[in-house]
Amino acid sequence: VDLPIQQSYLWYGSSKGDIDAQASGAYIFRPNGAPPTIISRTVPLKVIRGALVDEIHQQFNSWIYQVTRLYKDKDYAEVEYT
């Protein structure tokens, strides 16, 4: 199967709570209204091929590292990010 995909990580600036006293915090998601910022437009990748699984390693920035695993006998992908 050949399937083109595209993926992005984005972040939102948080609200300071100026108008409403409730600022963005641990359990409250309140973006400041600005468009989200894309983390990286180009991401280097490393492909590791094995007998049971192929892995794609990607470093989006200093705090997002992703591993995508494609198992030989499965029809889905496993995605892990740290």
C-alpha positions in Angstrom: 0.0 0.0 0.0 1.3 3.4 -0.9 -0.5 6.1 1.1 0.8 9.7 1.1 0.3 11.4 4.5 0.9 14.8 6.1 1.3 15.6 9.7 1.9 18.8 11.8 2.3 19.8 15.4 1.0 23.2 16.4 0.9 25.3 19.5 -1.5 28.0 20.6 -0.6 31.1 22.7 -2.5 31.1 26.0 -5.0 33.7 27.2 -3.9 35.9 30.0 -7.4 36.3 31.4 -7.6 40.1 30.8 -11.4 40.3 30.0 -12.4 37.3 32.1 -10.6 36.4 35.2 -10.1 32.8 34.0 -6.7 32.5 32.4 -5.5 29.5 30.5 -4.0 26.9 32.9 -3.7 23.3 33.9 -7.3 22.3 33.2 -8.5 25.2 31.1 -7.6 25.6 27.4 -8.1 29.3 26.4 -6.1 30.3 23.4 -5.4 34.0 23.0 -7.2 34.2 19.6 -4.0 34.3 17.4 -3.6 31.6 14.8 -1.7 28.5 15.9 2.0 28.3 15.2 3.3 25.4 13.3 6.3 23.7 15.0 8.3 22.8 12.0 7.7 22.8 8.2 10.4 20.3 7.4 11.4 17.4 9.7 14.4 15.1 9.2 13.6 11.5 9.5 15.5 8.2 10.0 14.1 4.9 8.7 15.1 1.7 10.6 14.0 -1.5 8.9 13.8 -4.7 10.8 12.5 -8.3 10.4 9.3 -7.6 12.3 8.8 -3.9 12.3 10.0 -0.8 10.4 10.4 2.5 12.3 10.4 6.1 11.3 12.1 8.4 13.8 11.4 12.2 13.5 12.7 15.1 15.6 10.2 18.0 15.2 12.1 20.2 17.7 13.8 20.0 21.0 10.7 18.8 22.8 8.8 16.7 20.2 10.3 13.4 19.1 8.2 10.9 17.3 8.5 7.2 16.4 6.1 5.6 13.9 6.1 1.8 13.8 4.8 -0.3 10.9 4.6 -3.9 11.9 4.9 -6.5 9.1 1.8 -8.4 10.0 -0.5 -5.5 11.0 -2.7 -3.2 8.9 -2.2 -0.1 11.1 0.6 2.2 12.3 1.7 2.8 15.9 2.7 6.3 16.7 4.6 7.3 19.9 5.7 10.8 20.7 7.7 12.2 23.6 
